């Protein structure tokens, strides 16, 4: 029994010694791999910074080109709008002159028509019927079908029986 306990203790202590050595080796391996990973990460971050600087410069260049293009387009649009506005003004002046001429001719035609028509209190009939006589001081008109009427004080037709 004593031998059995001694063998167990020997196994326990011997595994302890081996474990310490493996942890040291593993520790050195992890340290070297950590150093390698750190150097790789540093290189990657340096590369990323370089790429970021390049992309930032490219973005700035694109932004500058875009602003130049916008400015040129705005200038071109403004010139076109100015031309269109000048053309619209000249067209408006021509239209105003034409409207003034039309108003003048309409006024002269109205004056000529006013001279030919005598003013009366009676409304003129819609159809140009013939005046055929008088009834109670009113003009008597004969319609297209032969009906006779006069215009009363309200402006309505009042038919006369023969």
DOKE-611244 format. One line per field, with one value per residue: x, y, z of N, C-alpha, C in turn; residue in three letters. Coordinates in nm, 2 decimals, decimal comma. Layout:
N
n_east = c(X/...)
n_north = c(Y/...)
n_up = c(Z/...)
ca_east = c(X/...)
ca_north = c(Y/...)
ca_up = c(Z/...)
c_east = c(X/...)
c_north = c(Y/...)
c_up = c(Z/...)
rest = c(ALA/...)
// end
This chain:
162
n_east = c(0,08/0,19/0,37/0,20/0,09/0,32/0,38/0,17/0,21/0,45/0,37/0,20/0,36/0,55/0,40/0,34/0,59/0,64/0,42/0,48/0,70/0,59/0,41/0,58/0,70/0,48/0,41/0,62/0,58/0,33/0,39/0,57/0,40/0,22/0,37/0,43/0,17/0,11/0,30/0,21/-0,04/0,02/0,15/-0,07/-0,24/-0,09/-0,08/-0,36/-0,40/-0,25/-0,40/-0,64/-0,56/-0,50/-0,76/-0,90/-0,77/-0,84/-1,12/-1,14/-1,04/-1,23/-1,45/-1,38/-1,37/-1,63/-1,76/-1,65/-1,77/-2,04/-2,05/-1,98/-2,20/-2,41/-2,34/-2,37/-2,64/-2,75/-2,67/-2,82/-3,08/-3,08/-3,08/-3,32/-3,49/-3,45/-3,55/-3,81/-3,89/-3,88/-4,07/-4,29/-4,31/-4,37/-4,62/-4,76/-4,77/-4,92/-5,16/-5,23/-5,27/-5,49/-5,68/-5,71/-5,82/-6,05/-6,18/-6,22/-6,39/-6,61/-6,69/-6,77/-6,98/-7,15/-7,23/-7,39/-7,61/-7,91/-7,98/-8,21/-8,47/-8,56/-8,49/-8,29/-8,40/-8,29/-8,29/-8,26/-8,54/-8,81/-8,91/-9,24/-9,44/-9,63/-9,74/-9,92/-9,72/-9,49/-9,24/-9,33/-9,25/-9,20/-9,17/-8,98/-9,16/-9,39/-9,52/-9,63/-9,49/-9,40/-9,15/-9,17/-9,17/-9,01/-8,83/-8,91/-9,06/-9,37/-9,65/-9,87/-10,21/-10,38)
n_north = c(-0,12/0,12/0,14/0,18/0,43/0,59/0,56/0,69/0,95/1,01/1,01/1,22/1,44/1,43/1,48/1,74/1,87/1,84/1,98/2,24/2,30/2,28/2,49/2,71/2,68/2,71/2,96/3,11/3,07/3,18/3,44/3,51/3,47/3,66/3,89/3,88/3,90/4,16/4,32/4,27/4,37/4,64/4,70/4,66/4,86/5,09/5,07/5,09/5,35/5,49/5,43/5,55/5,82/5,85/5,80/6,00/6,22/6,18/6,20/6,47/6,59/6,50/6,63/6,90/6,91/6,86/7,08/7,28/7,20/7,23/7,50/7,59/7,49/7,63/7,89/7,87/7,81/8,04/8,23/8,14/8,17/8,45/8,52/8,41/8,56/8,82/8,78/8,72/8,97/9,14/9,01/9,05/9,33/9,36/9,23/9,39/9,63/9,54/9,47/9,73/9,85/9,69/9,76/10,03/10,01/9,87/10,06/10,26/10,13/10,09/10,35/10,42/10,24/10,33/10,58/10,51/10,38/10,48/10,61/10,46/10,38/10,13/9,78/9,63/9,39/9,04/8,92/9,06/9,21/9,35/9,68/9,78/9,96/10,15/10,12/10,22/10,42/10,28/10,11/9,88/9,55/9,31/8,97/8,68/8,49/8,62/8,72/8,99/9,23/9,44/9,61/9,61/9,82/9,68/9,55/9,32/9,12/9,20/9,05/9,14/9,11/9,08)
n_up = c(0,00/0,07/-0,14/-0,35/-0,29/-0,30/-0,58/-0,69/-0,59/-0,72/-0,99/-0,99/-0,91/-1,12/-1,35/-1,29/-1,32/-1,60/-1,69/-1,62/-1,79/-2,04/-2,03/-2,02/-2,27/-2,43/-2,36/-2,45/-2,72/-2,76/-2,70/-2,91/-3,13/-3,07/-3,09/-3,36/-3,46/-3,37/-3,50/-3,76/-3,75/-3,70/-3,94/-4,11/-4,02/-4,08/-4,36/-4,40/-4,31/-4,51/-4,73/-4,66/-4,66/-4,93/-5,04/-4,93/-5,04/-5,31/-5,29/-5,22/-5,45/-5,63/-5,52/-5,56/-5,84/-5,89/-5,78/-5,95/-6,19/-6,12/-6,09/-6,35/-6,49/-6,36/-6,44/-6,72/-6,73/-6,62/-6,82/-7,03/-6,93/-6,90/-7,17/-7,26/-7,10/-7,20/-7,46/-7,40/-7,29/-7,51/-7,67/-7,51/-7,52/-7,79/-7,80/-7,63/-7,78/-8,00/-7,87/-7,78/-8,03/-8,12/-7,92/-7,98/-8,24/-8,18/-8,02/-8,20/-8,38/-8,21/-8,16/-8,41/-8,45/-8,24/-8,33/-8,54/-8,43/-8,27/-7,95/-7,74/-7,51/-7,53/-7,56/-7,80/-8,04/-8,05/-8,30/-8,62/-8,67/-8,88/-8,86/-8,85/-8,78/-8,53/-8,19/-7,92/-7,88/-7,90/-8,10/-8,35/-8,43/-8,68/-8,68/-8,81/-8,88/-8,91/-8,69/-8,48/-8,26/-7,97/-7,78/-7,43/-7,13/-6,95/-7,11/-7,24/-7,50/-7,62/-7,76/-8,03/-8,11/-8,41)
ca_east = c(0,00/0,28/0,42/0,10/0,08/0,44/0,37/0,07/0,27/0,55/0,30/0,14/0,47/0,62/0,31/0,36/0,72/0,62/0,33/0,55/0,78/0,50/0,35/0,68/0,72/0,36/0,41/0,71/0,52/0,22/0,45/0,62/0,29/0,15/0,46/0,41/0,04/0,12/0,37/0,12/-0,15/0,08/0,17/-0,20/-0,30/-0,02/-0,14/-0,49/-0,38/-0,21/-0,51/-0,73/-0,51/-0,52/-0,90/-0,94/-0,72/-0,92/-1,25/-1,12/-1,02/-1,36/-1,54/-1,34/-1,41/-1,78/-1,79/-1,62/-1,87/-2,17/-2,04/-1,99/-2,34/-2,49/-2,31/-2,43/-2,79/-2,78/-2,66/-2,94/-3,20/-3,08/-3,11/-3,46/-3,56/-3,45/-3,64/-3,95/-3,92/-3,91/-4,20/-4,39/-4,33/-4,45/-4,76/-4,83/-4,80/-5,03/-5,28/-5,27/-5,33/-5,62/-5,77/-5,74/-5,91/-6,18/-6,24/-6,27/-6,51/-6,72/-6,74/-6,85/-7,11/-7,23/-7,28/-7,50/-7,73/-7,96/-8,01/-8,35/-8,50/-8,60/-8,38/-8,29/-8,43/-8,18/-8,29/-8,30/-8,67/-8,84/-9,00/-9,36/-9,54/-9,63/-9,85/-9,91/-9,60/-9,38/-9,22/-9,39/-9,16/-9,26/-9,08/-8,96/-9,28/-9,50/-9,58/-9,60/-9,47/-9,33/-9,07/-9,23/-9,07/-8,92/-8,74/-8,96/-9,14/-9,52/-9,71/-10,00/-10,30/-10,44)
ca_north = c(0,00/0,23/0,15/0,24/0,58/0,65/0,57/0,80/1,08/1,02/1,04/1,36/1,54/1,42/1,55/1,88/1,92/1,85/2,09/2,37/2,32/2,31/2,63/2,80/2,68/2,77/3,10/3,18/3,06/3,28/3,58/3,53/3,49/3,79/3,99/3,87/3,96/4,30/4,38/4,26/4,47/4,77/4,72/4,68/5,00/5,19/5,06/5,15/5,50/5,54/5,42/5,65/5,94/5,85/5,81/6,14/6,32/6,15/6,26/6,62/6,62/6,49/6,74/7,02/6,90/6,87/7,22/7,35/7,16/7,29/7,65/7,61/7,46/7,74/8,01/7,84/7,82/8,18/8,30/8,09/8,23/8,59/8,53/8,39/8,68/8,93/8,75/8,73/9,11/9,19/8,96/9,12/9,46/9,35/9,19/9,51/9,72/9,48/9,49/9,87/9,87/9,63/9,84/10,15/9,98/9,84/10,18/10,34/10,06/10,11/10,48/10,42/10,17/10,41/10,69/10,46/10,33/10,58/10,56/10,45/10,31/10,00/9,69/9,59/9,25/8,96/8,90/9,19/9,21/9,47/9,78/9,79/10,06/10,19/10,08/10,29/10,50/10,19/10,06/9,75/9,47/9,19/8,86/8,61/8,40/8,71/8,77/9,14/9,26/9,56/9,59/9,69/9,90/9,58/9,50/9,20/9,13/9,18/9,03/9,21/9,03/9,17)
ca_up = c(0,00/0,07/-0,27/-0,43/-0,26/-0,36/-0,72/-0,72/-0,57/-0,82/-1,11/-0,97/-0,92/-1,25/-1,44/-1,26/-1,38/-1,74/-1,72/-1,61/-1,90/-2,15/-2,02/-2,06/-2,42/-2,49/-2,33/-2,54/-2,85/-2,77/-2,70/-3,04/-3,22/-3,03/-3,15/-3,50/-3,49/-3,34/-3,62/-3,88/-3,73/-3,72/-4,09/-4,17/-3,98/-4,16/-4,49/-4,40/-4,30/-4,64/-4,82/-4,62/-4,71/-5,08/-5,08/-4,89/-5,15/-5,43/-5,26/-5,22/-5,59/-5,69/-5,47/-5,62/-5,98/-5,89/-5,75/-6,07/-6,29/-6,08/-6,12/-6,49/-6,53/-6,32/-6,53/-6,85/-6,71/-6,60/-6,95/-7,11/-6,87/-6,94/-7,31/-7,26/-7,04/-7,29/-7,57/-7,35/-7,28/-7,65/-7,71/-7,43/-7,58/-7,92/-7,76/-7,57/-7,89/-8,07/-7,79/-7,79/-8,16/-8,12/-7,84/-8,06/-8,35/-8,12/-7,98/-8,32/-8,43/-8,12/-8,18/-8,54/-8,42/-8,16/-8,42/-8,63/-8,35/-8,19/-7,81/-7,70/-7,38/-7,57/-7,59/-7,94/-8,04/-8,09/-8,44/-8,68/-8,73/-8,95/-8,80/-8,94/-8,73/-8,39/-8,11/-7,80/-7,87/-7,91/-8,23/-8,37/-8,51/-8,74/-8,67/-8,93/-8,91/-8,93/-8,56/-8,45/-8,12/-7,93/-7,66/-7,32/-7,05/-6,89/-7,21/-7,29/-7,62/-7,60/-7,89/-8,06/-8,20/-8,52)
c_east = c(0,09/0,34/0,32/0,09/0,20/0,43/0,28/0,13/0,37/0,48/0,25/0,25/0,54/0,53/0,32/0,48/0,70/0,52/0,39/0,64/0,69/0,44/0,45/0,70/0,59/0,35/0,50/0,65/0,41/0,28/0,51/0,51/0,22/0,24/0,44/0,27/0,04/0,19/0,28/0,01/-0,10/0,10/0,03/-0,26/-0,22/-0,06/-0,28/-0,49/-0,34/-0,32/-0,62/-0,69/-0,53/-0,67/-0,95/-0,90/-0,81/-1,06/-1,24/-1,11/-1,16/-1,46/-1,51/-1,38/-1,56/-1,82/-1,77/-1,73/-2,01/-2,16/-2,05/-2,13/-2,43/-2,47/-2,38/-2,59/-2,83/-2,78/-2,79/-3,07/-3,20/-3,12/-3,27/-3,54/-3,56/-3,54/-3,78/-3,99/-3,96/-4,04/-4,31/-4,42/-4,41/-4,59/-4,83/-4,86/-4,92/-5,16/-5,33/-5,33/-5,47/-5,72/-5,81/-5,84/-6,05/-6,25/-6,30/-6,39/-6,63/-6,78/-6,82/-6,98/-7,20/-7,29/-7,40/-7,62/-7,78/-7,99/-8,16/-8,36/-8,53/-8,48/-8,40/-8,32/-8,30/-8,17/-8,32/-8,43/-8,70/-8,94/-9,12/-9,46/-9,52/-9,75/-9,83/-9,77/-9,47/-9,36/-9,27/-9,29/-9,24/-9,15/-9,07/-9,08/-9,41/-9,57/-9,54/-9,59/-9,40/-9,25/-9,13/-9,12/-8,97/-8,81/-8,78/-9,04/-9,29/-9,58/-9,84/-10,08/-10,36/-10,59)
c_north = c(0,13/0,25/0,21/0,39/0,65/0,66/0,68/0,93/1,11/1,07/1,19/1,46/1,54/1,49/1,70/1,94/1,94/1,96/2,22/2,40/2,34/2,44/2,73/2,80/2,74/2,92/3,17/3,18/3,16/3,42/3,61/3,55/3,62/3,91/4,00/3,94/4,11/4,37/4,38/4,36/4,61/4,80/4,74/4,82/5,10/5,19/5,12/5,30/5,56/5,54/5,52/5,79/5,96/5,87/5,95/6,24/6,30/6,21/6,41/6,66/6,61/6,60/6,87/7,02/6,91/7,01/7,31/7,32/7,23/7,44/7,68/7,59/7,58/7,87/7,99/7,86/7,96/8,26/8,26/8,16/8,38/8,61/8,51/8,50/8,80/8,91/8,77/8,88/9,17/9,14/9,03/9,26/9,46/9,32/9,31/9,61/9,67/9,49/9,64/9,90/9,81/9,71/9,97/10,12/9,94/9,96/10,26/10,27/10,08/10,25/10,49/10,35/10,26/10,53/10,64/10,42/10,45/10,53/10,57/10,38/10,17/9,91/9,65/9,44/9,17/8,94/9,03/9,18/9,34/9,55/9,80/9,89/10,10/10,15/10,14/10,36/10,41/10,14/9,91/9,67/9,35/9,08/8,78/8,52/8,49/8,76/8,91/9,16/9,39/9,52/9,67/9,75/9,81/9,52/9,36/9,22/9,11/9,17/9,09/9,12/9,13/9,19)
c_up = c(0,00/-0,07/-0,36/-0,41/-0,32/-0,51/-0,76/-0,71/-0,68/-0,95/-1,10/-0,98/-1,06/-1,35/-1,42/-1,32/-1,53/-1,78/-1,72/-1,74/-2,03/-2,15/-2,06/-2,21/-2,48/-2,47/-2,43/-2,69/-2,87/-2,77/-2,84/-3,14/-3,19/-3,09/-3,30/-3,54/-3,47/-3,46/-3,74/-3,87/-3,75/-3,87/-4,16/-4,14/-4,06/-4,30/-4,50/-4,39/-4,44/-4,74/-4,79/-4,67/-4,86/-5,11/-5,04/-4,99/-5,27/-5,41/-5,27/-5,37/-5,66/-5,65/-5,54/-5,77/-5,99/-5,87/-5,88/-6,18/-6,25/-6,11/-6,26/-6,54/-6,48/-6,40/-6,66/-6,84/-6,70/-6,74/-7,03/-7,06/-6,90/-7,08/-7,32/-7,21/-7,13/-7,41/-7,52/-7,33/-7,41/-7,70/-7,64/-7,48/-7,71/-7,89/-7,71/-7,68/-7,97/-8,00/-7,79/-7,92/-8,17/-8,04/-7,91/-8,17/-8,30/-8,07/-8,09/-8,38/-8,34/-8,14/-8,31/-8,52/-8,34/-8,23/-8,50/-8,55/-8,26/-8,05/-7,79/-7,57/-7,41/-7,59/-7,74/-7,94/-8,09/-8,24/-8,51/-8,75/-8,79/-8,86/-8,89/-8,89/-8,59/-8,32/-7,97/-7,78/-7,88/-8,06/-8,24/-8,47/-8,56/-8,74/-8,80/-8,97/-8,92/-8,81/-8,54/-8,30/-8,10/-7,81/-7,55/-7,24/-6,97/-6,98/-7,27/-7,42/-7,57/-7,74/-7,90/-8,15/-8,30/-8,50)
rest = c(UNK/UNK/UNK/UNK/UNK/UNK/UNK/UNK/UNK/UNK/UNK/UNK/UNK/UNK/UNK/UNK/UNK/UNK/UNK/UNK/UNK/UNK/UNK/UNK/UNK/UNK/UNK/UNK/UNK/UNK/UNK/UNK/UNK/UNK/UNK/UNK/UNK/UNK/UNK/UNK/UNK/UNK/UNK/UNK/UNK/UNK/UNK/UNK/UNK/UNK/UNK/UNK/UNK/UNK/UNK/UNK/UNK/UNK/UNK/UNK/UNK/UNK/UNK/UNK/UNK/UNK/UNK/UNK/UNK/UNK/UNK/UNK/UNK/UNK/UNK/UNK/UNK/UNK/UNK/UNK/UNK/UNK/UNK/UNK/UNK/UNK/UNK/UNK/UNK/UNK/UNK/UNK/UNK/UNK/UNK/UNK/UNK/UNK/UNK/UNK/UNK/UNK/UNK/UNK/UNK/UNK/UNK/UNK/UNK/UNK/UNK/UNK/UNK/UNK/UNK/UNK/UNK/UNK/UNK/UNK/UNK/UNK/UNK/UNK/UNK/UNK/UNK/UNK/UNK/UNK/UNK/UNK/UNK/UNK/UNK/UNK/UNK/UNK/UNK/UNK/UNK/UNK/UNK/UNK/UNK/UNK/UNK/UNK/UNK/UNK/UNK/UNK/UNK/UNK/UNK/UNK/UNK/UNK/UNK/UNK/UNK/UNK)
// end
